[in-house]
Structure formats: C-alpha cells, structure tokens
Amino acid sequence: MKRTIYMSEPLERLADETRGDSRRTSGFSRRLGEIVERYQIMLDLDTLPELTETELAIMGEVLCGAVIDRRKIRGLHLDVLDATTGSDDNRKQLSGKIEALTAGQRLVLVESLGL
C-alpha cells in the first residue's frame, strides 16, 4: 500500500540532508524510518514519576493546543507554574518533578498524555 505524507519543514530539511547520499540506497525513507524507530525506543525505555490526577490535569491545561517545540520542552517545568488548575503547592510540586526530568523524559511525558 502506497502512502502519502505531508512534507512539513522538518521533513523537507531531512530530505535535503539525505539527497545524494550514496551510502544509503533509499536516503530519505530509510533515514525517516531510523528516526521513528529510535524515537520509539526512547519512548519505550524512559520512565516517568507517578503523577496525581491533579498533576495530570495541570499538564493537560499546559499542553492543550500548545506547539511542542524545543522551547516548550525546555521550559515545561516553568509553564506548569502559570497554570490555573490545582493549587500553588500542586503546581510547585509538579514543576519540581518535571525539572528533574531529562529532555527525553519530558517528551515521553508529552507523548504519554497523547498530545
């Protein structure tokens, strides 16, 4: 079955990087497959701290409609402090949990929430 994908800006960059790569027989497709597989490995192997229902609600508020980019992942622990869900103590506790996470674990958190 042949599939069609939208060539977003990151995929266009990847296509440019793999164009003319004589080491690969199918440059773009093969590299994209490698990236997807490695991302899945990261999701499967990273562990997260347990979050309470309130902390999950805070995360839902913070991530709802958000663009998940480098800034969002880097500052995620600060973004929860600006949420309106939960108490100040809930947000501070969640901020501390997130601050201790690696960038990979933060991505796993976002993916685990289905956002």
C-alpha positions as CSV (number, residue, x, y, z in Angstrom):
1,M,0.0,0.0,0.0
2,K,1.4,3.3,-1.1
3,R,1.1,6.2,1.4
4,T,1.5,9.9,1.0
5,I,2.9,12.1,3.7
6,Y,2.8,15.9,4.1
7,M,6.3,17.3,3.7
8,S,6.5,19.6,6.6
9,E,9.5,21.9,7.2
10,P,11.4,19.3,9.3
11,L,10.8,16.6,6.7
12,E,12.0,18.9,3.9
13,R,15.2,19.5,5.8
14,L,15.6,15.8,6.2
15,A,15.0,15.3,2.5
16,D,17.7,17.9,1.7
17,E,20.2,16.3,4.1
18,T,19.7,12.8,2.6
19,R,19.6,13.9,-1.1
20,G,22.5,12.4,-3.0
21,D,23.7,10.3,0.0
22,S,25.4,7.4,-1.8
23,R,25.8,5.4,1.4
24,R,22.1,4.8,1.5
25,T,20.0,3.1,-1.1
26,S,16.8,5.0,-0.2
27,G,18.1,8.0,1.7
28,F,15.1,9.9,2.9
29,S,12.7,6.9,3.6
30,R,15.4,4.9,5.3
31,R,16.6,7.8,7.5
32,L,13.0,8.7,8.4
33,G,12.4,5.1,9.4
34,E,15.5,5.1,11.6
35,I,14.4,8.3,13.3
36,V,10.9,6.9,14.0
37,E,12.4,3.6,15.3
38,R,14.9,5.4,17.6
39,Y,12.1,7.7,18.9
40,Q,10.0,4.7,19.8
41,I,13.0,3.2,21.6
42,M,13.3,6.3,23.7
43,L,9.6,6.2,24.5
44,D,9.7,2.6,25.5
45,L,12.8,2.8,27.7
46,D,12.4,6.1,29.6
47,T,10.5,6.0,32.8
48,L,8.4,8.7,34.5
49,P,7.5,9.5,38.0
50,E,3.9,8.9,39.0
51,L,1.6,11.9,38.6
52,T,-1.5,12.5,40.6
53,E,-4.9,13.2,38.9
54,T,-4.4,16.9,39.7
55,E,-0.9,16.9,38.2
56,L,-2.3,15.2,35.1
57,A,-5.0,17.9,34.8
58,I,-2.4,20.6,35.1
59,M,-0.4,19.0,32.3
60,G,-3.5,18.8,30.2
61,E,-4.0,22.6,30.6
62,V,-0.4,23.4,29.9
63,L,-0.2,21.2,26.8
64,C,-3.7,21.8,25.3
65,G,-3.3,23.5,22.0
66,A,0.4,24.1,22.6
67,V,3.0,23.7,19.9
68,I,5.5,21.2,21.2
69,D,8.9,22.6,20.2
70,R,12.3,23.0,21.8
71,R,11.2,25.9,24.0
72,K,8.1,24.1,25.3
73,I,10.1,21.0,26.3
74,R,12.9,23.1,27.8
75,G,10.6,25.3,29.8
76,L,7.9,22.8,30.6
77,H,8.6,22.9,34.4
78,L,8.1,26.7,34.3
79,D,4.9,26.6,32.2
80,V,3.1,24.5,34.9
81,L,3.6,27.3,37.4
82,D,1.4,29.6,35.2
83,A,-1.5,27.1,35.0
84,T,-4.8,27.9,36.8
85,T,-5.6,24.2,37.5
86,G,-4.7,22.9,41.0
87,S,-3.2,24.8,44.0
88,D,0.1,26.7,44.1
89,D,1.6,23.7,46.0
90,N,0.3,21.3,43.3
91,R,1.9,23.3,40.6
92,K,5.2,23.8,42.5
93,Q,5.4,20.0,43.2
94,L,4.8,19.2,39.6
95,S,7.3,21.8,38.5
96,G,9.9,20.1,40.6
97,K,9.1,16.7,39.2
98,I,9.4,18.0,35.6
99,E,12.6,20.0,36.3
100,A,14.3,16.7,37.3
101,L,13.4,15.0,34.0
102,T,15.7,14.8,31.0
103,A,14.5,16.3,27.7
104,G,13.8,12.7,26.6
105,Q,11.6,12.0,29.6
106,R,9.8,15.3,29.0
107,L,9.0,14.1,25.5
108,V,7.8,10.8,26.9
109,L,5.5,12.7,29.3
110,V,4.0,14.7,26.4
111,E,3.6,11.6,24.3
112,S,2.0,9.6,27.2
113,L,-0.7,12.3,27.5
114,G,-1.5,11.8,23.9
115,L,-0.7,15.4,23.0
